[in-house]
Amino acid sequence: MPMVTMLGDVIQKESVAWNLPIGKFAAQADTLCLYLDKKVTFKKCFHEILNNGADYGKMPGQAGKVACVTSSLLPTTPSAVTLSQLRTALLSLHVEKLLAANGFQVYNSNGGCQSSVLSLFDVVALDAASSAGPVSSLHEETADVNSVRDKLLEVASSSPFTVGNQQTSQADEMLPVSKDKATAMAIDAKMFLEHQKLRRGGQGYDKNIGLINIKVAEAWSSVFEQVVTLEAARERLNDKAPSVVVHVTAVGRQFHQQQVDLLWRLLGNLPIPQTHVVHGRVASQKDRGNVNGLSAADFVKLRVEQMKEASVVKYGDHVKGEGWEKTIGVTTSGVIKFELLGTTPILNVKLDLSEKGHPLNNKGGSFVLYNYARLSTLFQHFEEDVEIGEKIHIIDYQIHNY
């Protein structure tokens, strides 16, 4: 019997005790294709959905563990937010909710910047920040940032990976320096990566990372200042040590965020896993508007006006009043989230930014929301017909012949 067939046979027998057992398998050459038992799978899925309701899909297997989410967002005002920053903020929000659904206690160390970006959704009548679920912001509390900075500088000044610009007889030699005397200070990240046996290139850290500046011409680098903020946030967790740190960043800020990762790993003595969720650029579709110069606020306003226009076309003069404003706002928020989150993060998002563009003309967010509402209405009418005896209840899933 071929090895791949023997493997399939073993897996099928072992799967009897699984939640979703294997019904059959097909083996050909070096390929093994497994097929779930359709009847059992359908019954299990229906059972889980009916039993768990809105909690279906949540897997609290990481209960009690702490996750810290940070991003490459910088302090800004809502009017200055770019489309890329909006995508970063929404992706961070999505990551937080996924972690929370898996049982993590989630903390956002960049909550102030993220809230500033998401405040754009106030114009569409939706408090996006409150929809993050059980996520706590570490940005709102005050902290003695100066003492944290001094602590990290003490570590840097005694680290074998720290170099400065003090000159010796060899003009190109960089020597360790003290934090008080240095006009420049940096970390030799290449040496640190080799020492820690961390991977470079490919799926690892950028192979071009060399020196990471801490201080340049008597000014703190942006990388170091972000590390200070992260370390201050970690200290506010007290005894809740993070199990994982997730960095959410645009592809153009990936190099910067990897430097933050390494510098924090070294100065903060951070042995925990750090992972990076990198998203692509936000562009416009060909001949469908221009993304250059368009702020996130302009984009949100465009989508609100288009959704109002689409609603008037479909429902006429009924579209007025506070109820309709809220409906249009919530729908627009959903459409925007579908547009910016509806593809694999690393891929570029291409938006239809023409004023004549119609949010109902594609298979995006509005299409999904419209059909969800339509199905909900159909089920509601069905239940009403059952109550008055015009229709019978749907057959119990446990006795249905699959």
Salt bridges, closest charged atoms under 4 A:
ASP9 OD2 - LYS13 NZ 3.27
ASP55 OD1 - LYS58 NZ 3.34
GLU154 OE2 - LYS179 NZ 3.75
ASP180 OD1 - LYS179 NZ 3.38
GLU225 OE2 - ARG149 NH2 3.08
GLU231 OE2 - LYS151 NZ 2.86
GLU231 OE1 - ARG234 NH2 3.20
GLU235 OE2 - LYS151 NZ 2.80
ASP261 OD1 - ARG265 NH2 3.33
ASP261 OD2 - HIS276 NE2 2.77
GLU325 OE1 - LYS308 NZ 3.90
GLU339 OE1 - ARG303 NE 2.83
ASP352 OD2 - ARG288 NH2 2.99
ASP385 OD2 - LYS391 NZ 3.63
